[in-house]
Amino acid sequence: MPHRTFLCRLIFCAIFSVSVINIFSGASAPSFFLRYSKPAALAHTHVACPQSEIADDVLVVLRTGATESRQKVPVHFRTTLRCVPHFVIFSDLDEEIEGHAVHNVLGGISEDRRKEHEDFKLYNRLQEKGRNGLEGQKVITTESGSSKGDYLNTGNDGWKLDKWKFLPMMDEAYRTMPTAKWFVFIETDTFLGWNNLLEYLSNFDPNKPYYIGKHLYINDIEFGYGGAGFVLSNPAMQKVTKQRSVKVRDYEEFTATHWVGDCALGKVMEDAKVPLHRAFPHFQGDSPATMDPAVSKIDRNAWCYPVITYHHVSPSEIEDLWRFEQAWFKKHDVLLRHRDVFREFVHREIGAEVANWDNMSADKEYNAHDHFNLTDPLESNAWKSFKHCHAVCDSQKDCIQFSYEPGSCSLSHSFRLGYAKPNQRVQSGWMTDRVDDLFLRLEGKCGVRDWFAPMPEGGSFARRRRR
């Protein structure tokens, strides 16, 4: 065991040395920070905001709805939007939240559609009664993210309205700031890393039509997943608003027959001949609590690369992430990457035994009813106690974590942090040495590339500019 520990430390030191070389070679060259001259930031002089040539050319659009806005919007004024010079909030009800205007964007849907389609029942009550129109409607006050998918909300009246906001939101955003070079769209449960976003966008030509986001498909339509956030350049906005204007009713009919509005936007972008630039792994559909750090899609891993967004993040988690991001950039002059979030923000929460915590272990389950007579004594007894559950995980080399509830033991071959469950009798544990080994293996895959962004003329990869 001492030899193994020494070897792990030796490998870590070698990888750390490569990271230092990357820093000084310019692969992750720093940008310098200043106190942004925005009143909201000046009121809190400890806030570090990025210095960027393009910050004033970006409009951030936060999409919400009356069923959640009072619960989920305010945290963004303290965090996400603190350093953002230009932002607008779109909803299904005109109102004011903490001194900020929230605009009803659904007036951009044709009047007969709003009057006749069943999805607009809640909307019509809201326009008639204001917030009193929410009576009897479930108000969404989620305190933690969800790993089970957005489809669980499709029966909610607020969710039914939400899909109709995407297309009129394009018109309203463009009218709000027609001179913006970039339009960034996020949701209330999206964490947005403003510094990394600006660095990422500096790799793109704003004079070209770009539609940037985490790719998803419904049937043959590719679109940028709204929860992960997506970005349109000014030329792309011009194309999408023009394309929609000549086929308003056709696209409303498409929206009516599909269950998500971001897919409807993808259809318009496809018709306007603006393909999606795939932004994975910088834009994420999961939160740090639910994301597998070893995730890989389209031949890209997540671990090594800078993070711009996380999704399904509760208000308290957004605040925690923002504080972590602020502390990071006050101490470090390099981009914040997924690996930094997992090594320094997530890792500190795990342990060999954590009470009232569900780490979402789900690859294999042992219970008294189905597994009491297995031939392997470790497996047949796994359901009896936390100690027995730990033992069976320890015996299986590919088990990295486990959770125990009375009568049930669950194992997992991949890492998840999960969530506190203060009122439930669930305990979680991680094989911490295996977690450390996993993180080291992931680190070993990293090179000098920062961004998955367009290739410039000449063929060399477009790195972000030094400041």
Secondary structure, 3 states (H helix, E strand, C coil): CHHHHHHHHHHHHHHHHHHHHHHHHCCCCCCCEECCCCHHHHCCCCCCEECCCCHHHEEEEEECCCCCHHHHCHHHHHCCCCCCCCEEEEECCCEEECCEEEEECHHHCCHHHHHHCHHHHHHHHHHHHHHHHHCCCCCCCCCCCCCCCHHHHCCCHHHHHHHHHHHHHHHHHHHHCCCCCEEEEEECCEEECHHHHHHHHCCCCCCCCCEEECEEEECCEEEECHHHCEEEEHHHHHHHHHHHHCCHHHHHHHHHCCCCHHHHHHHHHHHCCCCEEECCCCECCCCCCCCCCCCEECCEECCCCECCEEECCCHHHHHHHHHHHHHHHHHCCCCCEHHHHHHHHHHHHCCCCEECEECCCCCEEEEHHHHCCCCCHHHHCHHHCHHHHHHHHHHCCCCCEEEEECCEEEEECCCCCCEECCCCCCEEEECHHHHHHHHHHHHCCCCCCCCCCCCCCCCCCCCCCCC
